[in-house]
Amino acid sequence: MTESASMRGGASSKGAKTMPADHAEIPVWNAENWFYEDWPVGQKIRSLRRTLGEGDSHLFNALVTDIHPYVQDQIFAETEGLFGRRLVAGAFVFSAGLGLVATNCVNAFSYGYDRLRFIKPVFIGDTIYTIRTNLDKRPRYQDLGLIRASYEVFKNEGELVLYCEHLQTVKYANPADFVGKTEK
């Protein structure tokens, strides 16, 4: 982040009419107000680790109605499955892995994901962590630039299990600086 980003601090809750004015003036915890200019290409961040337990896996599968025997049937997984034990659903690894490095930036909006690959299986009890790298950015719209970041999800002691690229549109701090430089 540039110095300006660190100086911006927590996001304000401008116009929070449903709470007392003195509460609305307090910056929102765990929310950022970084702008396009504040995202340096090449920056890497690493998440905390998270162990994916039986309950996590079961709740996710129930929520998305994933009843595939590889993720829901212990007997099948052990006796007929290719890996000899139950898998964590790839969609859950994707969601949890990205959630580990997600920011609450009020100026960034998800544009989509590219190059999603499930590289190795993840099993119940494995511990994952994620490294996010800002790959590139370019002015895109009148008020928003496009940022592309890679997400590498690793299990246990550094085995790569998932890769994808996240595209985000991010508001400019100074839109006038990008006049004539945007794609659209």
N, C-alpha and C positions, 0 to 999 in steps of 0.2 A: 504494500500500500504506500501511496505517497504520503508525505507529511500532512497534506491537507486532509487525507482520509482519517488519519489518526486524530486529527484535531476536531473532526466532525462529531465524534463520540456517538452516543446512542441516538436512535431515531426519535424525533419528537412525534407526539400523537396529535398533530395539528387538528384543531377543531373537535376534540373529544367532548362533545356536548352532553354526554351521558354521565359525566363524573365531575366532581368539584374542580373548579378552575385551578386551584393550587396543586391538585393531583395531576391534571392534564399537562402542567408545565414540566413535570419530572420526565427526563428521557426514559424511553422504553428499554428495559433490560433485555439483553441478548438479541438486539435488533441493530442492524447497521444501516447507515445511509450513504454508503459508498456510491460513487458515480463512475461512469465509463472510464474517465481519466484516472481513476484510483486503482484499476486492476492491472498490475504489471505483468507483461508477458514473461513467462519463465518462472513465476512464483510458484512454489510448492508448499502445500500444507499437508500434515499427517494427522489423522484422527486418533482419538483414544481407541482402545480395543473393546470388542464386545463379543461375548460368548453366546452363540445361538443355541438356546436350550430347547428342550422338548415342548415346554409351554409356549414359547415364542413361535416355534414352527407350527404347532397345532392351531394356535389362534389365527395366524396368517392364513393357513390352509382353509380353515373354516370360513374366514372372512371372504376369501376369493373363490370358495367352493372348489378347491383343488383336492380331489380325492384320488389322485393317481397312486397306484400301489407303491411306487418307489418312495413317496413322501408320507403315506398314511398307513401302510400295512407292514408292520415289523416282520411278521412271519414270511410274507412274500419276499421282502427285501433280503432277509437272511437266507432263505432256501432257494429262491428262484432268481433273485436280482443279480445284476451284473457286478455290483460292488460289495455284496454280502452284508450290507447294512443300509439303513434308511438315509435318504438324501434330504437336505434342506432344499425347498423349492427354489429354482433359479430366480424367480420373480422376487422372492423374499431376500435372497442374497443381494440382488440389485437394489431393492428398496432400502434395506438396512445399510448396505455399503454406502450408498449415496447420502442417506440420512446422517451418517457419521460425520460427513464434512459439509453438510448443508449449512448455509448461512441464512439469516433472516433479514437479508438486505431488502429494504422497502423499495429500492430503485431497480431491482433486477427481476426479470420475468422469464420463466422457462420457455424456450423456443422449440426444444425437442432434443432427441438423442440420436446419435449415429454410431455405427461400428460396435454395437453391443455384441459381446462374445462371452459365452460361458466356457471358460478355458479348462477348469478342473472341477470335479465334484466337491461339494461342501456337505459335511455330515453333521448330524445333531451332536452338539458338544464341541464343535470346532469354534475357534476364536478368530474373528475377522478384524481387519483395520483397513483404512483407505488412504491413498495418497492422491490428492488433486493437484494437477499442474495446469496453469493457464497457458494454453498453446498459442493462441493468436487472438487478435481482435481487429475489427474494421468498422468504420462508420457505415451505417446501414440506412437508417431512416432520419427524418428531420430532427427528431428528439431522442432517438435511441441508437446505440451502437450494438454490434453483435460480438459476443465473446465466445470462444470455443475453449473448453477445458477438458482434459482427460481425467478419468477416474479409474484408478487401478485398485481393485479390492484384493487383498492378500489374506490367506488363512494361516493360523498358527505362527510359525516362525519365518514367514516371508514367502510362501508359495502363492504365486499369482493365480487367482481363480476367476476373475472377471475383469473385463476392460470395456469401457465405452467412452464416448465423447459427448459432452453436454453443451448445447448451444443455449445461450441466454441473451436476451436483449436487455440493455442497461441504459438508463437515462443519462444524458450528458449533464454535467454540472453547468457547462456553458454552451448551449446549443449553437450560438452564433459562431463559435470556433469551427463548426463543421459544415457551415453553409457552403454548398458547391462541392463537398467532398463525399456526399452520401450516394449510395446506390439507387435509392428510391426517394 
